Amino acid sequence: MKPAVTISLVVVAVLTTVVIEEIRIKQLRAEVLRLRQIPTDQPVKITPDDILAKETPLPGKKPLAPVDPTEVTEKPDSTATTDTPAASPTPAPTGLPGTRNVPADYPEPSEERIKEVALGAYSDLHYDLGLNNQERVYLDDLLGDRLAKQQQFAQAWVGADEADRAAIEEQMAAHRAESDEALKTFFGRDADYQAFVTYHAMQPERTMLSQLIPMMDQQGVSLELADEQKLIAAMYEARMAAKGIDWNSTDALKAVVAGDAKARFDKEWTARNEFLADILPDFLDEKTIEVLTESRKQLKETIIESLDSAIEAINGSPEAGDE
């Protein structure tokens, strides 16, 4: 049997492989979008509120319910930008300058770090809330520390016996609550914090979309940026309806250890597909839906391969029924 520490490190690597690759795709796609904008008009930013606002719900569906901060997933990932050719003036940032709380001794970020954060997962949210460079980097530090600590807990949890896992889960929950308070303190305004919670909750869907887009591009189908936002919202709502988890997060570890990860994933995926089949025709044409469906099938196979690797790393053998 593999040592516990080795197993936990393998699992974390398996569960984050797709995220690392997605960051690379994000950087390439950001450059493509920049080139496409020449010589177009100034872009319009689509905010999380635009996606969830009651005035503009998804066609044929009720607006999404507010997100519960305690159910926010832990895996921050990069995503596509939301620039689109302007049909109207660019909306002003929603945040109020001077409401953020950055420690007085926090240093001014380097130019390299500023550029790094500009390509990160939360660049659109930074714009929407009007964060300056120091605030953007400080928020990135808060989220980076949060993720690193949760991964440490996950490694310890995988290597622990049943008696110790409950205590580790309590520590994880306590740290998450502490991190939430630090974020609330930073944002200052509850409205800004709730905007972050909403944006953060949809990160799994942004990650998934950034993986689907290259597959769709290979088949000659591209999404309008406005439709990308609708699709992100639709996939999020599908995950909530299926009571699904983020399979790139530490939540997947419990399912793997329980021995029913693949069965659970397949059940969730089927439920999500049924939900999407009902809503996608409201804003996508038949050809796009066909290509999207095929791309999702390919992505499902990739996720299952990652699950197989994680299952074997933790349990030492495939799930029952796979042999």
KANORBEL-V227695 format. One line per field, one symbol per residue. ss: DSSP state (~ for helix, > for strand, _ for the rest). psi: psi as a letter, one per 30 degrees, with the letter a starting at -180 (. if undefined). A space follows every 50 residues. Layout:
ss: ???
psi: ???
//
This chain:
ss: ___~~~~~~~~~~~~~~~~~~~~~~~~~~~~~~~~~______>____~~~ ~~_~~~____________~~~_____________>_______________ __________~~~~~~~~____~~~~~~____~~~~~~~~~~~~~~~~~~ ~~~~~~~~~__~~~~~~~~~~~~~~~~~~~~~~~~~~__~~~~~~~~~~~ ~_~~~~~~~~~~~~~~~~______~~~~~~~~~~~~~~~~~_________ ~~~~~~~~__~~~~~~~~~~~~~~~~~~~~~~___~~~~~~~~~~~~~~~ ~~~~~~~~~~~~~~~________
psi: kkkeeeeeeeeeeeffeeeeeeeeeeeeeeeeeeeffjhllklkkjleee efkffilkkglllklkkjffgklfjklllllgkkkkflkkklkflkkffl jkkegklklleeeeeeefgafgeeeeeeghkleeeeeeeeeeeeeeeeee eeeeeeeeflleefeeeeeeeeeeeeeeeeeeeeeeeekeeeeeeeeeee fgeeeeeeefeeeeeeefggkkkkeeeeeeeeeeeeeeeeeghlljgglf ffeeeeefggeeeeeeeeeeeeeeeefefefffkleeeeeeeeeeeeeee eeeeeeeeeeeeeefglllkff.
//
